[in-house]
Amino acid sequence: MRPITMTTLAAILTLLPLAFALGQGSEMQQPLAVAIISGLIVQLPLVLGVMPVLFNLMQRRRGAPSPPASP
C-alpha cells in the first residue's frame, strides 16, 4: 500500500507546478497536468480498495484458495 501511495503522491506533487500554470510556457501543458492529476486521484482508492475486493471475489467464485494475508 505504501509504495503505491508514495508513487502517486510524488507524481501529483511533480505535476502541481504545471497544473497551476507556473513557469514560462506551462499554459499549454496545464490541461494535461490537470487531467493526469485527476486520474491519479481517482485511481488511488480504486487500486487500493476496489481491486483487492474484486480479486478476492473472483478467487472465491473460482473455488481457489485465497492467498494468505501479508503481515
Secondary structure in CASP SS format (residue, H / E / C, confidence):
PFRMAT SS
TARGET T0000
AUTHOR 0000-0000-0000
METHOD secondary structure of the structure
MODEL  1
M C 1.00
R H 1.00
P H 1.00
I H 1.00
T H 1.00
M H 1.00
T H 1.00
T H 1.00
L H 1.00
A H 1.00
A H 1.00
I H 1.00
L H 1.00
T H 1.00
L H 1.00
L H 1.00
P H 1.00
L H 1.00
A H 1.00
F C 1.00
A C 1.00
L C 1.00
G C 1.00
Q C 1.00
G C 1.00
S C 1.00
E C 1.00
M C 1.00
Q C 1.00
Q H 1.00
P H 1.00
L H 1.00
A H 1.00
V H 1.00
A H 1.00
I H 1.00
I H 1.00
S H 1.00
G H 1.00
L H 1.00
I H 1.00
V H 1.00
Q H 1.00
L H 1.00
P H 1.00
L H 1.00
V H 1.00
L H 1.00
G H 1.00
V H 1.00
M H 1.00
P H 1.00
V H 1.00
L H 1.00
F H 1.00
N H 1.00
L H 1.00
M H 1.00
Q H 1.00
R H 1.00
R H 1.00
R H 1.00
G C 1.00
A C 1.00
P C 1.00
S C 1.00
P C 1.00
P C 1.00
A C 1.00
S C 1.00
P C 1.00
END
